[in-house]
């Protein structure tokens, strides 16, 4: 099969590699010339994706995978076009910003030829494929959906860093407008993907047809919005427990020992391209979903709440030297998308603190590029806030930060023994000794 992949980012490029590895002739399109240049040189353009470099090294020289900035090279006569262009959300209005998606859809429509399957994998608000993108393609291409081309929504369900593993692990959801489109989508993905045995599933692992694009769109939004709502509940419990001398982590472990409880872990921030964004995409078509709105608002408020608690314990943060450990939104990745570092730094600065940031993945120049003063372990500071649960922070202690007066651990990763003599406030750990020590400090 000839397959085109539109947008060769952290999801699109591994997908293109997976299709090529399955024997497809793959041409990827990306607006970034440097990205295209690196891919055509068989060099991974970003670090951290398991097995990506070794697969590029094999597939690009073999001629089964190449990249271009020109839609005219990739789209005509393709059997399938897979679109993984980012969809953004306006931070002020929470409304989706379709600018990049619309531009990509127009460009592919101008070069679309009859018989092509067009699969959107970017997470979309419910109804977007049918009411926005299909009419756009029909108008610009002159082709008719279900007659000349076939549209399907098939959401990506992978995590960066382990895309190839997740493609095998989770069912591939599809939702097409016509039965023929669904059959084409099933044939395409079954030709490209293999699936692990999943005895825990009632339906065998593989391609799952949900019957419509809307059902498939909702499934992706539901699974991610569930996590945001669950984390918000865990954060509510954690903040309450901290004020009442209770260890929320022991409570959650105890609760989850019963098979109907699946409480997530609390945390200072919910970051990444997915969990902070997709609930807002859901709200764009269901504005009365108060549970979803409340959860998103609560999770977004936790960084400021913890900074305020630090201010209460220290009396004031004016002139305090504060260190934020972690710029990445989660451990093990070099990515700041919706990272908690931004609201933490903002809240500290609003209190008058002098803020520096440390991250094991970013050098001084990169941190300065964000407008942050870089911090080096061993330098003096008054306040330390753990924002990312990088494993390296597990071993840090008071001796690594001379003069430290308070540690705020937003990820429950540090150990009390390492911070002996330093008040240590852990989100969700309101045990009497920790709470009293923080108050006395």
N, C-alpha and C positions, 0 to 999 in steps of 0.2 A: 504494500500500500504506500501511496505517497501521502505524507502527513505534514501539515504546516502547524507550527506552534507560534502563537502571537504573544510576545513578551517573554524574554529569557532571563527572568529574575530567579529568586531563590526557590520558587516552585516551578516556574515554566521550564527552566533549563534542565532540572532533573527529570521532568516529564518528557521533554524532547529526547533526552538520553535514554530513558526507559523505552520509548517507542522505537528508537533506532536500534537498541539492544535486542528488541524483539523481531528485528528484520525489516522494519519500515524504512523507507527512504524519507528522511526528515530534513525539512528546511525550517529554521527558526527565524522569526522577524523580531528585531528590537530597534528602538529609536536611538539607542546609545551606540555610537560607532565604536567606542573603546570596548564595550561589552562584546560586540560582534567580532572585533579584531582578536580579542583574547580567545574566544571560543574557536574561531577558525585556526588559531595557533595551538589548539588542543590544550589550553591553559585555563584552569578554573578561575573565574573572575571574582570569586568570593570564597573565603575559607570556611571550613566547618561542616561541609556536607559530606557525610561518609560515602566513600567509594566513587565520588564524582570525578576526581582527577583521573583515577585509573580507567574509568569508562571513557572519558573524553580522549585519553591517550590511545585507546583502541579504536574508537568509532570514527573520529575525525579523519585520521590518516586513511581509514578504509573507505571513506567517501560516503558513508551512510548518514552522516550528520554534518550540516553546515549552517552558517548563520548569515543573515543579510539585513540591511536596513530598508530594503525595497520590497514592498508587498507584491509588486509585479513578478518578482522572482519566486515567490513562495505560494501564492494563493491559486493562480490559474491551474486547472486540471488536478487539484488536490482531491484525494478521496475523502480526507477529513481535515478540518481546520479546528484547532483547539485554542481557546482564548483564555489567557491567564493574566490579563491586564489589571493593575491595581484599581480598586474603587475606594475613593476617599470619603470621609465624612467631615462636614463643616463643624468645627469645635464649638462654635457659637450657637448654631441653629440645630445641630444634630441631624441635619438633612444630608442625604448622599450627594456627593459631587461626581457626576458622571462624565466629566470633561474628557479624561483619558479613555474611558470605555467607549464613549461616543465616537471619539476620533479614530480609535482602532476599528470599530464596527464600520464606520464610513469607508475607511481605507480598504478593508477586506471586501466590502460590498462592491466597491468599484472594480474589483478584479475577480469576483466570484464567477465560477463557471458551473453549468448544470451538473447535477448529480452529487454535489458535495454535502457531506455531513458537517454541520457547524455546531461545535460543542462549547458552551460557556462553562468554564470551571471556576471563575471568579465568583465569590459569594455575592448574591444579589437580593434585594428586597423582593418579597413575594409578588409575582405578576410581571416582573421586569422583562423577562425573555419574551413573553407573549405580547405585551402591550407596548414595549419600547424598542427592543432590538430587532424583532422580526419585521415590524412595519418599516423600520429604517433600512434594513437589508433589502426588502422587497422594492421600496421606492428607488433606491440607488442602483440596484442591480437589474431591475426589470424582471427578476425571477420570482416565482411563487413558491412559498413554503408548502411542503408536502407534495408538491408537483415537481419543482425544479431543484429544490434544495431541502434539507431536513435539519431542523433546529432541535437541540436538546440541551437541557441543563443537567450537568453532572459535576457536582461540587468537589473541589479538592478537599481531602480529609487527612492531610499529612502535616507533620511538624518538621520545620526546617532542622537540618542536622541528621534526620533519619527518614528522609522521604522514601527511599527505596524499600526500607523495612515496612513503613506504614502502607505503602501501596499493596504489599502482599497481605497485610494484617487485616485491613478493614474492607467491608463490602464497597463496591463501586456503585454509587447511586446514580440512576438515570431517570429523567422525566422528559418525555418528548411530546410534541403536539399531535403527532399522528402515530398509528401503529407501525407504519413503514419506517418512520423516523426512529421509533423505539427499537425496532429490529436492527436497523443500520447501526445504532449506537451500541447495542449489545454485541454485534459482530465485531465492531471496531475495538471495543475495550477488551473483549475476550481474546482478540488476536494479539493484544499488546501486554496484557497483564496476566500474572499467575497469582494464585491466592493460597494462603496458608490454611490448613485445616483448623476449623473453629468449632469444636464440639460444644462450646457454650452457646452457640447460636441455634435458634429453632429452624432457621432457613440456612441452607449451606452457604458458606462464604463464596462470594463471586459477584457478578453484576446483578444488582437488584433494581427492577423496574418499579418505580413508585406510581406510574400511571399518568402523571402530568408534570409539566415543568413547575407548577405551583407547589405541588407536594414535595418535589425534590428541593426547591428553594427553601421551603419551610423546614424541611428536615435538617438542612445545614444550619439555618438560623437557630433552630430549637436546640440542637446539641451544644452549640456554643453559648447561647443565652442561658441555658441551664447551668453552665459552669459559672457564669458571672453571678447569677442569682444565688447559687450555692455558696460561692466564696463570700458574697455579701452577708449571708446568714452566718457563716463562720466568723466573719469580722465583727458582726454584732455580738455574737457570743464572746469573742475574744476581748472586746472592749469592756463588756460587762464584767467578765471574769477578772480582768485586770483591776477593776475598781472594787472587787469584793473578795480579794484574797484567794482566788480560785485559779487552778492551772487548767486552762481551756484545752490544752493538748491531751491531758489525761481524760478530760470529760469527753472529747471527741472520740478518742480511742475506745472509751467505754461504750459510748453510744453506738459506734460502728460495729461493735461486737454482736449487735443484734442485726439480722440480715436485711431489715427494712430501712436501716439508717445508713446513709452514704454522705455524711458531712465532709466537705473538703477542708483544706488547711487554710487558716487565715494568713494574711500577708499585707505588708505595707502598701503594695500597689499591684494592680492588675495591668500588665503591659502586653505588648506584642501587636501584630497586625489583626488579630482575630477577636479575642475576648472583649477588649474595650470597644471594638468597632461594631461587631455584628448585632449586639442588642439594640444599638441605635438604628441600624438598618431595619431591624424588625419594627421598632417604634415608628419608623417613617410610614409604615402601612397599617399599623395598629397603635395609634397614638393614645388609646385609652388603657393600654397595658400598664397599670400602675405598679404592679409587682416588679416588672422589668425596669421601669423608670426609677423606682425607689432604690433598687439594687445597684443600678449603674451609678446613681448619685452617691450612694453610700460608699461604694468602692473608691470613687474618685475623691472622696473627702478624707480618706484615712491618712494620707501623707501629712496633710495640714493638722489633723487631730494629734498625730504623734509628735509633730514639731511643737504644738501648743503644750503638750504634756511635758516635753523637755523644758520649755520656757517656764512652766509652773514649778518644776522641780529645781531649776537653777535660779529662779527668781526673775531673770531677764536674759535674753539672748543678745542684747545690744553689745556689740564689740566682741562677742564670743567667737573663738576660732572653731569652726565646725567642719567636720570631715564627713562626706557622704561616700560610703564604700559601695561602689557598684554603679556604673552607668548603663550597662546592658539591662534589658527588661527581664531576663531570666538567666540562670546559670548556664555557662558553657557556650554562649553565643555572643558574637560581636554584632549587636543590633540594639538600637535605642528606640525602636518604634513604640510610641506611647509608654516609654519607660517611666517608672516612678521617680527617676532622678530629676525630671523636670519640675514636677510639683514640689518635691522635697527641697530642691535648691530655691525655688520661688518662695516657699514658705519661710525658709531660714533667712533669706535676704530681706523679706518683708519684716522680720523681727529684728533686723539690724545686725545679723551675724555676718562674720567674714567666712565665706564658704570656699572649700576646696573639694575636689572630687578625685577619687581613685578608682581605677578599674584594671584588672589584670590583662584585658584585651586591648586597651587603648594606651598609646604613648602620650607624652606631654603635649606634643604638637596637636594630636587629634583631640585631646581634651580641651586645649586652648581654642580649637576651632569651634567648639560649642559655646565658647565664652566663659569657660570655667578655669579657675586656677587649679593646676594639677597638685595632687598630694602624693608624698612619698612616705612609705612606712618608715617610722623612726623619727619623723618630724613631730614637734609638739602640737597639741590641740586640746581644746577644752571639752568638746562634744564630738562623739562619733555616732553616726547613724548608719546602720547596715541596711542598704536598699536592695542589693542583689545577693542571692545565696551562692556566690562563687565558692567552691570548696576551699580555696585558699584562705578565706576569711574565718573558717572554722578554727584555725590554729592561732589566730591573732589574740593578743592579750594586752593588758595594761602596760606592760614593758615596751610594747611596740609603739605606744602613743604617749610619750612623756607629758605629764601634766593633765591627763584626761580626768575630767570631773564627772562625766556621765556617758554611759553607753546606752543607746537606744537600738535594740535589735528588732528590726521589722520582719525578720525571716526565721527567727528561732534557730539560728545556726551556730551561735557562739556558745561557749561553755563557761559556767560560773567560775570554775577553778582558774581559768586563764585571766579572769578579771577581778580576782580577789582584791578587795580594798577600793574598788570602783563601783559606784552605784550602777546597777544594770537593769534596765527596763526592757523587758521582752514583750512584744505584742502578744497578748493572750496568757501570759504567765503572771498571775496575780498572787502567787504563793506568798505567804506571810513574810518570809525572810527577804525575798527579792523586793517586795513592795515596801517594807519598812526600811530596807537599806537605801532604796532610791529616795524615800522621803527624808531620811536623815542626811543624805548627801546634798 
